Amino acid sequence: MDLLRDNELIYGRLLPVDEPHLIDRYNKALTAFGLKPTKLKSFEIDRTGFSPEIAEELGDYQYLDPNEINRRFIILTPSQIDLPVVHTAFSNTSQLLFEFMSKNQRAIDALTIKDVIYGEIEDSVSKVEDIEDLLSINQVEFRVLSAEDVLGKAAELGKLVDKLKQEPEAWRDDAMLQRMVELAKVCGDIRENALVPDQVIFRHNAFWTSHFGGLYVFVDPDVTTVISDPSAPGFRRSRPWQVSYLSIKDADKVFKFLASTGRLDLPRASWIESSGYLEHRAEMAVRALIREAEPKRDIGKVDKVWLQTWIHSHADVINRDGNFPFLNAAKREIAQLGQLRLEEVFPLHRFLVVRAKTDHPDAWLTNRLISEFVPSDFVSRYVFNKQGFYKDYEELNETWRSNVVDTLKSTYLKDKAAFRAQLYGLTD
């Protein structure tokens, strides 16, 4: 993974922590979690406070995610809201923490001036043993603590202020007034500084989780849909009256579900021709075939003429695979008719020509699911399904690892927002 790390394709855009007072605060949070304080003089953190360097030092990449449920967090600075989440068992952890930090911005701004905020994203489950455990999570609550107990002291000061206002003789209590002064030295003027988070409960809607080899949950008004390997414990047995179960191995049923629930941009000229989507898919399909046929080939050194020559001279391989000829045919049909008739299209081929409906709340999750069925498109896998991408990457030889990294640097990393908008129609 060194090549990925050097090119910020894993653990990229993290926040350096090298100031002694911040390291001290981080250690107080680690100690509160029952973990050993770090001896590192500098490390990096993501939005949740996870640090790959500290994970290596502790020998535990789950140190903020025990049992991969009830995720812990450590907030040193409000600027963590702009960071990615690089290690999580649930795809919506990043969004939940973003909502928490957005809704409680004033409190977090004030608290992190003097203290570290830490805690857990709690739900009703302490350990995931079957699908029922996942389905029982309807909402999460942020249990928020601070190392110096600024939160507790602010709550105490608030009660004393109320007492002073409501009880006519309270101002004569010198001990109470002295206590208020002591607390104010820590908390400041709580009438101006909101130190207690206002909103700590959030909905837990559609998500992907790493449990049971990877499982998707989609929530619609009348039914919840689980998509996973049928071997997952509880598959088709948990709440069968309320939950629809689809095998992730059944491309036909998964596609029909996404299409029927309005989660897909179907192949139409209105977005296909301007996005370059089919051309991108075709290039990815050919690259995958070249890698299989010539694993030592450095494709970074070839040009378009070489590529066309390779395609013509390997027509049998191209036709046997079928993806490249299908994409060319789809492009011609869309140019002629303005759309593509999918009724007779092979189920796996359908995923080559669709993307998530851009205005649907589940757009990112849907694109992630689509990428499960198009493993040849490592760019889309990287954008939406990093766990799948890293797994694929481990199976590549050094030559192709370099090719993959160079491609991502010259396409996606060059301008992420523009790339997502062009290819997938997504805006930040």
C-alpha positions in Angstrom: 0.0 0.0 0.0 3.0 2.3 0.1 2.5 3.4 -3.5 -1.2 4.3 -2.7 -0.1 6.2 0.4 2.7 8.1 -1.4 0.1 9.3 -4.0 -2.6 10.1 -1.4 -4.8 7.4 -2.7 -5.1 5.9 0.7 -5.1 7.9 3.9 -5.0 11.1 1.8 -6.0 14.6 2.8 -5.7 13.9 6.5 -5.0 16.5 9.2 -1.5 16.6 10.7 -1.4 16.6 14.5 2.0 17.7 15.8 1.3 20.4 18.4 2.0 19.1 22.0 -1.2 20.3 23.5 -3.3 18.6 20.8 -1.4 15.3 21.2 -1.9 15.6 24.9 -5.7 16.0 24.4 -5.8 13.1 21.9 -4.0 10.9 24.5 -6.6 11.9 27.1 -9.3 10.6 24.8 -7.4 7.4 24.1 -7.0 6.8 27.9 -10.7 7.4 28.4 -11.3 4.6 25.8 -9.0 2.3 27.8 -6.2 2.5 25.2 -2.5 3.3 25.6 -1.5 6.9 24.9 0.6 7.4 21.8 4.3 8.1 22.0 4.3 9.6 18.5 5.4 13.2 18.1 3.1 13.6 15.1 0.4 11.7 13.3 -2.6 12.4 11.0 -6.3 12.0 11.6 -9.5 11.8 9.6 -12.9 13.3 10.3 -13.6 10.7 13.1 -10.2 11.2 14.6 -8.9 7.9 13.3 -5.1 7.8 12.7 -3.4 5.2 10.6 -0.1 5.9 12.4 -1.7 5.3 15.8 -3.5 2.2 14.5 -0.1 0.8 13.5 1.4 1.8 16.8 -1.4 0.0 18.7 -1.5 -2.9 16.3 -5.2 -2.4 16.0 -7.0 -0.8 13.1 -10.3 -1.1 14.9 -9.2 0.9 17.9 -12.0 3.4 17.2 -14.3 0.8 15.9 -14.5 -2.2 18.3 -16.8 -4.9 17.0 -17.3 -2.6 14.0 -20.4 -1.1 15.7 -20.9 2.0 18.0 -18.1 3.9 16.3 -15.9 6.0 18.5 -14.8 9.5 17.6 -12.2 12.1 18.7 -12.6 15.7 17.7 -9.6 18.0 18.2 -10.7 20.8 15.9 -13.8 21.9 14.0 -11.8 21.7 10.8 -12.2 17.9 10.9 -15.5 18.4 9.3 -13.8 18.9 5.9 -11.7 15.7 6.2 -12.6 12.3 4.7 -13.4 9.2 6.7 -10.8 6.6 5.7 -11.6 3.6 8.0 -15.2 2.5 8.8 -17.5 -0.5 8.7 -20.5 1.6 7.7 -20.8 3.8 4.6 -22.9 6.4 6.4 -20.5 7.1 9.3 -19.0 10.0 7.4 -22.4 11.6 6.7 -23.6 11.1 10.3 -20.5 12.8 11.7 -20.9 15.6 9.2 -24.5 16.2 10.3 -23.5 16.1 14.0 -20.6 18.6 13.5 -22.8 20.8 11.3 -25.8 20.9 13.7 -23.6 21.6 16.7 -21.0 23.9 15.1 -21.1 26.6 17.8 -20.7 24.1 20.6 -17.8 22.3 18.9 -16.1 25.6 18.1 -16.3 26.7 21.7 -15.4 23.3 23.3 -12.3 22.6 21.2 -10.7 25.9 22.2 -10.0 24.3 25.6 -10.8 20.6 25.4 -11.0 17.5 23.3 -14.5 16.1 22.4 -14.8 12.3 22.2 -17.4 9.6 22.5 -19.4 7.0 20.6 -22.0 6.9 17.9 -24.4 4.7 19.9 -27.2 2.6 18.6 -29.3 -0.2 20.0 -26.8 -3.0 19.1 -23.5 -3.8 20.8 -22.5 -6.6 18.5 -23.6 -7.6 15.0 -24.3 -11.4 14.8 -27.0 -11.5 12.1 -29.0 -9.3 9.7 -31.6 -8.6 12.4 -29.0 -6.7 14.4 -28.4 -4.4 11.4 -32.1 -3.9 10.7 -32.8 -2.9 14.3 -30.6 0.2 13.9 -33.1 3.0 13.2 -31.3 5.9 14.7 -28.0 6.7 16.4 -27.2 8.9 19.3 -23.9 10.7 19.8 -22.7 10.2 23.4 -20.5 13.2 23.8 -17.8 13.6 26.5 -14.8 15.9 27.1 -11.6 15.2 28.8 -11.6 18.2 31.1 -15.4 17.7 31.7 -16.1 21.1 30.2 -19.5 19.8 29.1 -20.3 18.7 32.6 -19.1 22.0 34.1 -21.1 24.0 31.6 -24.3 22.0 32.5 -23.6 22.6 36.2 -23.0 26.3 35.6 -26.3 26.5 33.6 -28.2 25.0 36.6 -26.6 27.5 39.0 -27.5 30.4 36.6 -31.1 29.2 36.5 -31.1 29.0 40.3 -29.7 32.5 40.7 -32.5 33.8 38.4 -35.4 31.9 40.0 -34.6 32.0 43.7 -34.6 35.6 45.2 -32.2 34.8 48.0 -29.7 32.8 45.9 -27.4 35.8 45.4 -26.7 35.7 49.2 -25.1 32.2 48.8 -21.4 33.1 48.7 -20.3 29.5 48.2 -22.6 29.1 45.2 -21.4 32.4 43.7 -17.7 31.4 44.2 -18.5 28.1 42.5 -20.0 29.9 39.5 -16.9 32.1 39.2 -14.7 28.9 39.2 -16.9 27.3 36.6 -17.0 30.5 34.4 -13.2 30.5 34.3 -13.4 27.1 32.5 -16.6 27.6 30.5 -16.7 31.3 29.8 -20.0 33.0 29.5 -22.4 30.2 28.6 -25.0 32.7 27.6 -22.8 33.6 24.6 -20.9 30.3 24.1 -23.1 27.3 23.4 -21.0 24.5 25.0 -23.6 21.7 25.0 -24.5 20.1 21.6 -28.1 20.8 20.7 -28.7 17.8 18.4 -27.2 14.3 19.2 -29.8 12.0 17.7 -29.8 11.2 13.9 -31.6 8.9 11.6 -29.8 5.8 10.3 -31.1 5.3 6.8 -29.7 3.5 3.7 -26.1 2.2 4.1 -23.5 -0.4 3.2 -21.7 -2.3 5.9 -18.6 -4.5 5.8 -20.4 -7.2 7.9 -21.0 -10.6 6.3 -18.7 -9.8 3.4 -20.5 -6.6 2.4 -24.3 -5.9 2.8 -26.5 -3.1 1.5 -29.7 -1.8 3.1 -32.0 0.4 1.1 -35.1 2.0 2.8 -38.3 2.9 0.9 -41.6 4.0 2.3 -43.2 0.5 2.2 -40.3 -1.9 2.3 -36.7 -2.2 3.3 -34.4 -4.1 0.9 -31.3 -6.0 1.9 -28.8 -7.0 -0.8 -26.0 -9.4 0.2 -24.6 -12.8 -0.1 -27.4 -15.3 0.7 -25.1 -17.0 3.2 -25.3 -14.0 5.6 -27.0 -15.1 8.8 -30.6 -14.1 8.9 -31.0 -13.8 5.1 -34.7 -14.1 4.2 -35.5 -15.1 7.8 -35.4 -11.7 9.6 -38.7 -9.8 9.3 -39.7 -11.5 6.0 -43.1 -9.6 6.1 -41.2 -6.3 6.1 -37.9 -6.9 4.3 -37.2 -7.9 0.7 -34.0 -9.9 0.2 -32.0 -9.9 -2.9 -28.8 -11.9 -3.6 -25.9 -9.8 -4.7 -25.1 -12.6 -7.1 -28.4 -12.0 -9.0 -27.6 -9.1 -11.3 -31.1 -9.2 -12.9 -33.1 -8.8 -9.7 -30.7 -6.2 -8.3 -30.9 -4.1 -11.5 -34.7 -4.4 -11.6 -34.9 -3.2 -8.0 -32.7 -0.2 -8.6 -34.6 0.7 -11.8 -38.1 0.2 -10.4 -37.4 2.3 -7.3 -36.1 5.3 -9.4 -32.5 5.1 -8.3 -31.0 4.8 -11.8 -30.2 7.2 -14.6 -31.1 4.9 -17.5 -29.0 5.2 -20.8 -30.3 8.2 -22.7 -28.6 10.6 -25.0 -29.4 13.5 -22.7 -26.5 12.5 -20.4 -24.7 9.7 -22.1 -23.4 11.7 -25.0 -22.1 14.7 -23.0 -20.6 12.7 -20.1 -18.2 10.3 -22.0 -19.6 7.6 -19.8 -19.6 4.8 -22.4 -16.2 5.7 -23.7 -14.8 5.5 -20.1 -16.4 2.1 -19.5 -15.0 0.9 -22.9 -11.5 1.9 -22.0 -11.7 0.2 -18.6 -13.0 -3.0 -20.2 -10.1 -3.1 -22.7 -7.6 -2.4 -20.0 -8.9 -5.3 -18.0 -8.5 -7.6 -21.0 -5.0 -6.4 -21.7 -4.0 -7.1 -18.0 -5.3 -10.6 -18.3 -3.6 -11.3 -21.6 -0.3 -9.4 -20.9 0.2 -9.0 -17.1 3.7 -7.5 -17.6 2.6 -4.9 -20.1 3.2 -1.3 -19.0 0.1 0.3 -20.5 1.2 3.7 -19.4 3.7 3.7 -22.3 1.2 2.9 -25.1 -0.7 5.2 -27.3 -4.1 5.1 -29.0 -2.7 3.6 -32.2 -1.2 0.7 -30.2 -4.5 0.3 -28.4 -6.5 0.1 -31.6 -4.0 -2.4 -33.0 -4.3 -4.5 -29.9 -8.1 -4.5 -30.1 -8.1 -5.6 -33.8 -5.5 -8.3 -33.3 -7.3 -9.7 -30.2 -10.8 -9.7 -31.7 -11.5 -13.2 -30.4 -10.7 -12.2 -26.8 -12.7 -9.0 -27.2 -15.8 -10.8 -28.6 -15.6 -13.6 -26.0 -15.7 -11.1 -23.2 -18.5 -9.1 -24.8 -18.2 -5.8 -22.9 -16.4 -3.7 -25.5 -18.7 -4.8 -28.5 -21.8 -4.2 -26.3 -20.7 -0.7 -25.4 -20.0 0.2 -29.0 -23.4 -1.2 -30.0 -25.1 0.7 -27.2 -23.4 4.0 -28.3 -24.7 3.5 -31.9 -28.2 2.8 -30.7 -28.3 5.7 -28.4 -27.1 8.0 -31.1 -29.9 6.7 -33.4 -32.8 6.4 -31.0 -31.8 8.7 -28.1 -32.0 5.8 -25.7 -31.1 2.1 -25.2 -33.7 -0.7 -25.0 -32.6 -2.8 -22.0 -35.2 -5.5 -22.2 -33.0 -8.0 -24.1 -29.7 -6.9 -22.7 -27.7 -9.4 -20.6 -28.1 -8.4 -16.9 -24.4 -7.7 -16.2 -24.2 -5.5 -19.3 -27.0 -3.3 -18.0 -24.8 -2.1 -15.2 -22.2 -0.9 -17.8 -24.6 1.8 -19.2 -26.3 3.2 -16.1 -25.3 5.4 -13.2 -27.2 6.5 -10.0 -29.9 9.1 -10.4 -28.1 12.2 -9.5 -30.8 13.8 -7.4 -31.7 10.7 -5.4 -30.6 10.7 -1.7 -29.0 7.3 -2.2 -26.9 8.3 -5.3 -23.5 7.5 -3.7 -24.7 4.2 -2.3 -26.3 3.2 -5.6 -23.1 4.0 -7.5 -21.3 1.9 -5.0 -23.6 -1.0 -5.7 -23.3 -0.6 -9.4 -19.5 -0.8 -9.1 -19.9 -4.3 -7.5 -21.1 -5.5 -11.0 -18.4 -3.6 -13.0 -15.1 -4.7 -11.4 -13.2 -3.8 -14.5 -13.8 0.0 -13.9 -11.3 0.5 -11.1 -11.8 4.3 -11.3 -15.5 4.0 -10.3 -14.5 1.4 -7.7 -12.1 3.9 -6.2 -14.5 6.8 -6.2 -17.5 4.9 -4.7 -16.2 1.6 -3.3 -12.8 2.0 -1.8 -12.9 -1.2 0.1 -13.6 -3.1 -3.1 -10.8 -1.1 -4.9 -8.2 -1.9 -2.2 -9.1 -5.6 -2.4 -8.7 -5.6 -6.1 -5.4 -3.6 -5.9 -3.8 -6.2 -3.6 -4.2 -8.8 -6.4 -2.4 -6.7 -9.0 1.3 -7.0 -9.9 3.7 -4.1 -9.4 3.4 -3.0 -13.1 -0.4 -2.8 -13.0 -0.4 -1.2 -9.6 1.6 1.6 -11.1 -0.7 1.8 -14.1 -3.8 2.1 -11.8 -2.2 4.8 -9.7 -1.1 6.8 -12.7 -4.6 6.6 -14.2 -6.2 7.8 -11.0 -3.8 10.7 -10.7 -4.3 11.8 -14.3 -8.1 11.5 -14.1 -9.9 11.6 -10.7 -7.3 13.2 -8.5 -6.6 16.0 -11.1 -10.0 17.5 -10.2 -12.3 15.3 -8.2 -15.3 17.6 -8.2 -15.2 18.2 -12.0 -14.6 14.5 -12.7 -17.6 13.4 -10.6 -19.8 16.1 -12.2 -18.7 15.1 -15.7 -19.0 11.3 -15.4 -21.6 10.7 -12.7 -23.5 14.0 -12.7 -22.8 14.5 -9.0 -22.1 17.9 -7.4 -20.6 18.3 -3.9 
